[in-house]
């Protein structure tokens, strides 16, 4: 079990802990839930970096890393929408979750036909992930900090993430279009 794989598994294990803390009826629960989410986000960046740096890439890691990322993001989105169930929260959440399902299916299909590398993670995909993580961290924290409206900043960043999500999805679809159109 490599260090990167351990970090990925830690991220998966943190999901139920995150959910439990998110719903605790204490004034500090949003702060601790945010810390757990940020730790998970850091492990997402760190596991891939360490896998390459330590030459510890593996099939298990290549499979688990995107699964752990998508699970954490989807769970966080569901929780923040449940906490504020209105169209302003539901719309970007639906776009982001829908894109993740679409691109995952596209990558799986492209792998089946031997063209997986054509839809590998792009720079825009990485920027999208960072904007999602920052947005969700702010939405989970939700309280003003240093007179900054953290929740509103998080909501704006979530819309930015949703826009980047759509752009990156269309980029992947355009790349795959010749194979899809056959």
C-alpha positions as CSV (number, residue, x, y, z in Angstrom):
1,X,0.0,0.0,0.0
2,X,1.7,3.1,-1.2
3,X,1.6,6.5,0.5
4,X,-0.4,8.1,-2.3
5,X,-3.0,5.2,-2.1
6,X,-3.1,5.6,1.7
7,X,-3.9,9.3,1.2
8,X,-6.7,8.5,-1.3
9,X,-8.2,5.9,1.1
10,X,-8.0,8.5,3.9
11,X,-10.0,10.8,1.7
12,X,-12.7,8.1,1.3
13,X,-12.7,7.4,5.0
14,X,-13.1,11.1,5.8
15,X,-16.4,11.3,3.9
16,X,-18.6,9.7,6.6
17,X,-16.7,11.7,9.3
18,X,-17.3,14.8,7.3
19,X,-21.0,14.1,7.0
20,X,-21.3,13.3,10.7
21,X,-19.5,16.5,11.8
22,X,-21.5,18.6,9.2
23,X,-24.7,17.6,11.0
24,X,-23.5,18.0,14.6
25,X,-25.7,20.5,16.5
26,X,-22.8,22.6,17.8
27,X,-21.8,26.1,16.8
28,X,-18.3,24.9,15.8
29,X,-19.4,22.0,13.6
30,X,-19.2,24.0,10.4
31,X,-15.7,25.0,11.2
32,X,-14.6,21.4,11.9
33,X,-16.5,20.1,8.8
34,X,-14.6,22.7,6.7
35,X,-11.3,21.6,8.2
36,X,-12.1,18.0,7.3
37,X,-13.1,19.0,3.8
38,X,-9.9,21.1,3.4
39,X,-7.8,18.1,4.6
40,X,-9.5,15.9,2.1
41,X,-8.9,18.5,-0.7
42,X,-5.2,18.7,0.2
43,X,-4.9,14.9,0.1
44,X,-6.4,15.1,-3.4
45,X,-3.6,17.3,-4.6
46,X,-1.0,15.6,-2.6
47,X,-1.6,12.0,-3.6
48,X,-1.1,12.6,-7.3
49,X,1.9,14.7,-6.7
50,X,3.5,12.1,-4.4
51,X,2.6,9.2,-6.8
52,X,4.6,10.9,-9.6
53,X,7.4,12.2,-7.4
54,X,8.0,8.9,-5.6
55,X,7.3,6.9,-8.7
56,X,4.4,5.1,-6.9
57,X,1.7,5.3,-9.5
58,X,-0.5,2.3,-9.5
59,X,-3.7,0.9,-11.1
60,X,-5.4,1.1,-7.8
61,X,-4.5,4.7,-7.3
62,X,-5.5,5.6,-10.9
63,X,-8.9,4.1,-10.2
64,X,-9.4,5.3,-6.6
65,X,-8.2,8.9,-6.9
66,X,-10.9,10.2,-9.2
67,X,-13.6,8.1,-7.4
68,X,-12.5,9.6,-4.0
69,X,-12.5,13.1,-5.5
70,X,-16.0,12.8,-7.1
71,X,-17.4,11.2,-3.9
72,X,-16.2,14.0,-1.7
73,X,-17.4,16.7,-4.1
74,X,-20.8,15.1,-4.6
75,X,-21.4,14.6,-0.9
76,X,-20.4,18.1,-0.1
77,X,-22.7,19.5,-2.8
78,X,-25.6,17.4,-1.6
79,X,-25.0,18.7,2.0
80,X,-24.8,22.3,1.1
81,X,-27.9,22.0,-1.2
82,X,-29.8,20.2,1.6
83,X,-28.8,23.0,4.0
84,X,-30.0,25.7,1.6
85,X,-32.5,24.1,-0.7
86,X,-33.1,26.7,-3.3
87,X,-32.5,27.1,-7.0
88,X,-29.3,29.2,-6.4
89,X,-27.6,26.2,-4.8
90,X,-29.3,23.4,-6.7
91,X,-28.5,24.6,-10.2
92,X,-24.7,24.7,-10.0
93,X,-24.7,21.5,-7.9
94,X,-26.7,19.7,-10.6
95,X,-24.4,21.0,-13.3
96,X,-21.3,19.9,-11.5
97,X,-22.6,16.5,-10.5
98,X,-24.1,16.0,-14.1
99,X,-20.8,16.9,-15.6
100,X,-18.9,14.5,-13.4
101,X,-21.2,11.6,-14.4
102,X,-21.0,12.6,-18.1
103,X,-17.2,12.9,-18.2
104,X,-16.7,9.7,-16.2
105,X,-18.9,7.8,-18.6
106,X,-17.1,9.4,-21.5
107,X,-13.7,8.4,-20.1
108,X,-14.8,4.9,-19.5
109,X,-16.2,4.6,-23.1
110,X,-13.0,6.1,-24.5
111,X,-10.9,3.6,-22.5
112,X,-13.0,0.8,-24.0
113,X,-12.1,1.9,-27.5
114,X,-8.5,2.5,-26.6
115,X,-8.6,6.3,-26.7
116,X,-8.6,7.1,-23.0
117,X,-5.5,9.4,-23.2
118,X,-7.5,11.8,-25.5
119,X,-9.7,12.7,-22.6
120,X,-7.1,12.8,-19.8
121,X,-7.4,15.5,-17.2
122,X,-6.6,18.9,-18.7
123,X,-5.3,22.1,-17.0
124,X,-8.8,23.5,-17.2
125,X,-10.1,20.4,-15.4
126,X,-7.5,21.0,-12.6
127,X,-8.6,24.7,-12.3
128,X,-12.2,23.6,-12.2
129,X,-11.4,21.2,-9.3
130,X,-9.5,23.8,-7.4
131,X,-12.4,26.3,-7.8
132,X,-14.9,23.6,-6.7
133,X,-12.9,22.8,-3.6
134,X,-12.4,26.5,-2.6
135,X,-16.1,27.2,-3.2
136,X,-17.3,24.2,-1.2
137,X,-14.9,25.0,1.6
138,X,-16.4,28.5,1.9
139,X,-20.0,27.2,1.6
140,X,-19.3,24.7,4.4
141,X,-17.7,27.3,6.6
142,X,-20.4,29.7,5.7
143,X,-19.8,32.3,8.5
144,X,-18.4,35.8,7.8
145,X,-14.7,36.0,8.5
146,X,-12.9,39.3,8.9
147,X,-16.0,41.0,7.6
148,X,-15.9,39.0,4.4
149,X,-19.2,37.4,3.3
150,X,-17.7,33.9,3.1
151,X,-20.9,32.1,2.1
152,X,-21.6,34.6,-0.8
153,X,-18.0,34.4,-2.0
154,X,-18.4,30.6,-1.9
155,X,-21.6,30.8,-3.9
156,X,-20.0,33.0,-6.5
157,X,-17.0,30.6,-6.7
158,X,-19.5,27.7,-7.1
159,X,-21.0,29.4,-10.1
160,X,-17.5,30.0,-11.5
161,X,-16.8,26.3,-10.9
162,X,-20.1,25.3,-12.7
163,X,-19.1,27.5,-15.7
164,X,-15.6,25.9,-15.8
165,X,-17.3,22.5,-15.4
166,X,-19.4,23.1,-18.5
167,X,-16.5,24.4,-20.6
168,X,-14.3,21.5,-19.7
169,X,-17.0,19.0,-20.4
170,X,-17.6,20.5,-23.8
171,X,-13.9,20.4,-24.5
172,X,-13.8,16.7,-23.6
173,X,-16.9,16.0,-25.7
174,X,-15.4,17.9,-28.7
175,X,-12.1,15.9,-28.4
176,X,-14.1,12.7,-28.3
177,X,-16.6,13.8,-31.0
178,X,-14.9,12.0,-33.9
179,X,-15.2,8.7,-32.0
180,X,-18.7,9.5,-30.8
181,X,-19.8,10.4,-34.3
182,X,-18.7,7.1,-35.8
